[in-house]
Amino acid sequence: MVNENMSAVIPTNSGDVAWVITATALVMLMTPALGFFYGGLVRKKNLVSTIAQCFIIFAVMSVVWALWGYSMAFGPSFHGIIGDLSLFGLTSVGIHDVSPLLAPTIPTLLVFAFQLKFAAITPALIIGACAERIKFRSLLIFIVLWSTFIYVPIAHWVWNPEGWLKGIGAIDFAGGLVVHISAGVSALAAALVVGRRKGCAVPWKQHMKEIDAKGKIEFKPTNIPYVLLGAALLWFGWFGFNAGSALAANDLAVSALVVTNLAAAGAAISWMMVDWITKGKPSAVGMAVGAVVGLVVITPASGFVTPTAALLMGFIGGIISNLVASWRSGRSRIDDSLDVFACHGVGGIWGAIGTGIFASAAVGGASGLIYGNIHQFLAQLAAVAVVVPFSFFGSYALLRLVNLISPLRVSPEAEDAGLDLSEHGEEAFQLD
């Protein structure tokens, strides 16, 4: 008998292998795409640094995931809480091995590669909350600690066959709990600990001039085409993110792909409509952000809901996240620079809860509240109630710890000059 987390030599399916390799490549694209999405939203003097942060996070997480992250997340479980280090450095993962209860038709090494892309983009999401003011060295220290002590345990609880949240019945097809809630809530902690950007009005309004008549500094996006390009590439890569999470080339992957597109479309439209009503014009940035919110919302539900439910979930998610982002920018003291909490935190929470409402047994084997299964709904609420405080308070503590080791924030002079020059000695554009 083979332990469900250990590997055995079992014949693989070439079609499944080909699809998951493709999906892995699609999800890899998402981290640099996020760099362009975020880079377009910050000021010109921070464009290079923002993209570079996403780029290097992918490299750092590749090493972390290979050495201990994958083993602790997907290795044999210690009472459903954390994995051991038996797979450290992938030394005991053979190229022909298969994990029967993780993915019986593809090599374990491909499961590792696919999950690596999730582990890489998740901490990269957080940087949007403290963009334009965090020290590069301190960020790297935080990313290693955060991935080890926040991301890995949550991934183990939810996705490991022996994880305790999985044991109570919580479902998360592609990362609403593991990726988006953890990153979005941690981003809120980062915004609070790092503090507001210099010149950030309290409360500050969006879409103002760089320096208005009263001398307040504002933060217009530097490159809206980059924002749209990044969002489009994220949308494209998300088909691998969600449909690839079937870990097979089957009907479930097809369903996940279709509902992913519909939810993104629904949220792009609803965010645009709210902008049009409240601000008088349909914002191009808003359309892009709305599409990303829809992708976030459908992520946990993509293997469980019908197309109609996905469209409804995305449409509602776009409205909720837009209203939260507007409240944050207009009425709060929080400078979550790129509204990571409103988009990923709130979107992920709604997606996880919505999964408990709309899940259909005909799609993914689990039924939700509208089909009379209150237990699934309660399991989703319980998972959210665990992941939110664990991510927030854990991240808050880690940020305070990192600040003792290496100050989180750049100097006022470096912030004025921009992180491109002060941290990297480079500029986005040379026009001489």
Secondary structure, 3 states (H helix, E strand, C coil): CCCCCCCEECCCCHHHHHHHHHHHHHHHHHHHHHHHHHHHHCCHHHHHHHHHHHHHHHHHHHHHHHHHHHHHHHCCEECCCEECCCCHHHCCCCCCEEECCCECCCCHHHHHHHHHHHHHHHHHHHHHHCCCCECHHHHHHHHHHHHHHHHHHHHHHHHCCCCHHHHCCCCCCCCHHHHHHHHHHHHHHHHHHHCCCCCCCCCCCCCCCCECCCCCECCCCCCHHHHHHHHHHHHHHHHHHHHHHHCCCCHHHHHHHHHHHHHHHHHHHHHHHHHHHHHCCCCHHHHHHHHHHHHHHHCCCCCCCCHHHHHHHHHHHHHHHHHHHHHHHHHCCCCCCCCHHHHHHHHHHHHHHHHHHHCCHHHHCCCCHHHCCHHHHHHHHHHHHHHHHHHHHHHHHHHHHHHHHCCCECCHHHHHHCHHHHHHCCCCCCCC
